[in-house]
Amino acid sequence: MSAVSLVNTFGARKRTIRVFSRENEEMLEEIIFGEDLLRLAYGTKLGLKLTSELGARRWVSWLMGLYYDSRFSRSKIAAFAKLLEIDLEESENDVRDYQTFNEFFARKLKAECRPIDPDPRVLVSPGDGRLLVFPRIDEETLSYIKWAPVHLVDLFNRNPSLVERYRNGACAVLRLCPADYHRLHFPVSGTVGPTTSVPGLLHSVNPYALEEKIPVYALNKRTICSIESQAVGSVVMMEIGALGVGSIVQTYQPNTQLARSEEKGYFKFGGSTTILFFERDKVEFDDDLRYHSAKGVETIVKMGQSIATATEAP
């Protein structure tokens, strides 16, 4: 029986995900890769139970990653790119040069395709994706009406100094879809520490899961990296693993001074999320991001675009 037939049999709920496009200045309906399976996994009580107890386990995503790292997966590239309307002209290499699906998925882009905002006061988006900003974290809880509240103490792996530092601070959540560019870059210049991993599950980061009130970000495998910046003080950059993500790869050199927009690493297959934390009153998010986020609408941004400005000159 196909996924579509199973969805119809169980009556799984369908969600329309609308996002705002900066480029086109209009609302768009998101194309959801694997939507039928997501509806089955998170849109029914039985599916949610099985996903929580089995599907979100790391070995499931490990097996998927093993396949997508193999040459057998190469044949999936063309259909994937066509379905999700990926602009292959942006890719650094010809699509025929990629030997595995994950090579294509983590592809580099031509530098001119992601220009960096020239204003040195500006913090840039660390990647492509859908951005939701929180100008002020509610005490020690990252909260949004459609999500389960996420406590900083859980998100920071019970590190009290991080909780204290970012209490009442600001936060930006960048959700990447499978169609997006999946390399990650630093949003601000500074001295970058090592990236530590926090083990966990691998739930989907799609709204299908988030709107089931699952505290995905605190449950999933994630990383924590601190940036000491002259412009905005201490910043935490966190990557969240997700259903189907084979691994999160770091490509930078820790304990070095790195400039904004330099590459940090990349996600292998799967939609994923990057979260940025800022200390209180250090950044002012761009007006359009604040406006749409206040309405619960994510804004499509690209790596290198402005997302915020330092409140004080460095």
C-alpha positions in Angstrom: 0.0 0.0 0.0 1.3 3.4 -0.9 1.9 6.2 1.5 -1.0 8.1 0.0 -3.3 5.2 0.5 -2.2 4.8 4.1 -2.7 8.6 4.7 -6.2 8.3 3.3 -7.0 5.2 5.3 -6.0 6.8 8.6 -7.4 10.2 7.8 -4.2 12.0 8.7 -4.5 15.8 8.9 -3.1 17.9 6.1 -1.4 21.2 6.9 -0.9 24.2 4.6 2.4 25.9 5.5 2.6 29.4 4.3 5.8 31.5 4.4 6.7 35.0 3.4 9.2 35.4 0.5 11.6 38.4 0.9 12.6 38.1 -2.7 9.1 38.2 -4.1 7.5 40.2 -1.2 4.5 37.7 -1.2 3.1 34.8 0.8 4.0 31.4 -0.7 2.8 27.9 0.0 5.7 25.6 0.9 6.4 22.5 -1.1 6.8 19.7 1.5 9.2 16.9 0.6 7.7 13.5 1.8 4.5 15.2 2.9 2.4 12.0 2.9 4.9 10.3 5.2 5.0 13.3 7.5 1.2 13.4 7.7 1.2 9.7 8.5 3.9 10.0 11.1 2.7 13.2 12.9 -0.9 13.6 11.8 -2.4 10.5 13.5 -2.2 9.2 17.1 -0.9 5.8 15.9 1.7 7.4 13.6 2.9 9.8 16.4 3.3 6.9 18.8 5.3 4.8 16.4 7.4 7.8 15.3 8.2 8.7 18.9 9.1 5.2 19.9 10.8 4.0 16.7 11.1 6.4 13.8 12.9 9.2 15.7 15.6 6.8 16.9 19.1 7.5 15.6 19.7 4.2 13.9 16.8 4.8 11.5 18.4 8.0 10.3 21.8 6.3 10.3 20.6 3.7 7.9 19.1 6.4 5.6 22.4 8.3 5.8 24.3 5.1 4.9 22.2 4.8 1.7 22.5 8.5 0.8 26.3 8.3 1.1 26.4 5.4 -1.3 26.6 5.5 -5.1 23.3 3.7 -5.3 21.6 7.0 -4.3 23.1 8.9 -7.2 20.0 8.1 -9.4 17.8 10.0 -6.9 19.4 13.4 -7.6 17.6 14.5 -10.8 14.1 13.6 -9.6 14.7 15.3 -6.2 16.0 18.5 -7.9 13.0 18.6 -10.3 10.4 17.9 -7.6 11.6 20.7 -5.3 12.4 23.1 -8.2 16.1 23.5 -7.2 18.0 26.0 -9.2 20.9 23.9 -10.5 22.6 26.9 -12.1 23.6 28.0 -8.6 25.6 24.9 -7.9 29.4 25.1 -7.9 29.6 21.8 -9.8 27.6 20.3 -12.7 24.9 18.1 -11.3 26.4 15.1 -13.2 29.6 15.4 -11.2 28.1 14.4 -7.9 28.7 10.7 -7.1 26.2 10.3 -4.2 23.0 12.0 -3.2 24.6 13.5 -0.1 27.4 15.1 -2.2 24.6 16.9 -4.1 22.6 17.6 -1.0 25.6 19.3 0.7 26.7 21.0 -2.5 28.6 24.3 -2.5 27.2 27.3 -4.4 28.9 29.8 -6.7 30.0 32.7 -4.6 28.1 35.3 -6.6 24.8 33.5 -5.8 25.0 34.4 -2.1 26.3 38.0 -1.9 27.1 39.1 1.7 25.5 42.3 3.0 28.3 44.9 2.9 27.3 46.8 6.1 29.8 45.7 8.8 27.2 46.3 11.6 24.9 43.7 10.0 24.5 40.1 11.2 23.9 37.8 8.3 21.8 34.8 7.9 23.8 31.6 8.6 22.1 29.8 5.8 19.1 29.5 3.5 15.8 28.7 5.1 12.7 30.0 6.8 13.4 32.4 9.7 11.4 33.1 12.8 12.8 35.6 15.3 12.2 36.2 19.0 13.3 39.7 20.0 12.9 38.8 23.6 13.0 35.2 25.1 10.4 34.8 27.8 12.6 34.6 30.9 14.1 31.1 30.4 11.6 29.7 27.9 11.6 29.8 24.1 7.9 29.9 23.4 5.7 30.1 20.4 1.9 29.7 20.3 2.0 26.6 17.9 4.9 24.9 19.7 5.5 23.2 23.0 7.5 25.6 25.2 11.2 24.9 25.1 13.1 25.5 28.3 16.6 26.9 27.9 17.9 24.6 30.7 16.9 21.6 28.5 18.1 23.1 25.2 21.5 24.0 26.7 21.9 20.5 28.1 21.4 21.8 31.7 24.3 24.3 31.5 23.3 27.0 34.1 25.9 29.6 32.9 24.3 29.5 29.3 20.8 29.8 30.8 21.8 32.8 32.8 23.6 34.5 29.9 20.7 34.2 27.5 17.8 34.7 29.9 15.6 37.5 28.4 17.9 37.5 25.4 17.0 37.2 21.7 16.8 34.2 19.4 16.5 33.4 15.7 15.3 30.0 14.4 16.3 29.1 10.9 14.4 26.1 9.5 16.0 24.4 6.5 13.9 22.4 4.0 15.4 19.6 1.9 15.4 21.9 -1.2 17.6 24.5 0.6 21.4 25.1 0.5 22.6 23.1 3.4 26.0 24.6 4.3 26.2 26.8 7.4 28.0 30.0 7.9 28.9 32.3 10.8 26.4 35.2 11.3 29.0 37.5 12.9 32.8 37.8 13.2 34.5 36.6 16.3 36.5 34.0 18.1 34.8 30.7 17.6 35.0 27.9 20.2 34.7 24.2 19.7 31.3 22.6 18.8 30.0 20.2 21.3 27.4 17.6 20.6 24.3 16.7 22.7 22.9 13.3 22.0 19.2 12.9 21.4 16.4 11.8 19.1 15.8 12.8 15.5 12.3 14.0 15.1 11.3 16.0 12.0 11.7 19.8 12.4 8.8 20.4 10.0 5.7 22.1 11.4 4.0 18.8 11.2 6.0 17.7 14.3 6.4 21.1 16.0 2.6 21.8 15.9 2.0 18.5 17.7 3.5 20.2 20.8 6.6 18.0 20.8 9.6 19.9 22.2 11.6 18.8 19.2 14.6 21.2 19.7 15.2 20.0 23.3 14.7 16.3 22.5 16.7 16.1 19.3 20.4 15.6 18.8 22.0 19.1 18.6 25.3 21.0 18.8 26.4 24.0 20.9 29.0 26.5 19.7 29.9 29.8 21.3 31.2 32.9 19.3 32.8 35.7 21.2 32.1 38.8 19.1 33.3 42.4 19.6 30.1 43.6 17.8 27.4 41.8 19.8 29.1 40.0 22.7 28.5 36.3 23.2 26.5 34.3 20.6 25.5 30.7 20.7 25.0 28.9 17.3 23.2 25.6 17.6 22.4 23.0 14.9 19.5 20.6 15.4 19.5 17.2 13.9 16.4 15.9 12.3 14.6 12.9 10.9 16.8 11.6 8.1 19.8 13.7 8.8 22.8 11.4 8.5 25.1 13.7 10.3 26.1 17.3 11.0 29.7 17.9 9.7 31.9 20.7 11.1 34.5 22.2 8.6 35.9 25.2 10.5 39.0 25.3 12.8 37.9 25.9 16.5 39.5 28.5 18.7 40.3 30.8 15.9 39.1 34.3 14.8 36.7 33.9 11.9 34.8 36.4 9.8 31.0 36.5 9.3 29.9 34.4 6.4 32.8 32.0 6.7 31.7 28.4 6.5 31.1 26.5 9.7 29.9 23.1 8.4 27.0 21.4 6.7 24.0 19.0 7.2 23.7 15.8 5.3 20.3 14.6 4.0 17.2 15.9 5.7 15.5 19.1 6.7 17.3 20.7 9.7 17.4 23.8 11.9 20.0 26.3 13.1 19.2 28.4 16.2 21.1 31.6 17.2 21.0 33.0 20.7 22.0 36.6 21.6 22.5 38.3 24.9 19.9 40.9 26.0 19.7 44.2 24.1 22.7 43.3 21.8 20.8 43.0 18.5 17.9 44.6 16.7 16.2 42.2 14.2 15.2 43.6 10.8 11.8 45.1 10.7 10.3 42.6 8.2 11.4 39.7 10.3 9.9 41.2 13.4 6.6 41.9 11.6 6.1 38.5 10.2 7.4 36.6 13.2 4.9 38.5 15.4 2.2 37.0 13.2 3.7 33.5 13.5 4.9 33.5 9.8 8.4 32.4 8.8 10.3 34.6 6.3 12.4 32.9 3.6 16.0 34.2 3.8 19.2 33.3 2.1 22.7 33.0 3.4 24.5 36.4 3.6 21.3 38.5 3.8 20.8 40.9 6.7 18.8 39.5 9.6 19.8 42.0 12.4 22.0 44.9 13.4 24.2 45.4 16.4 22.6 47.9 18.8 26.0 49.4 19.7 29.0 50.2 17.4 31.9 47.8 18.0 
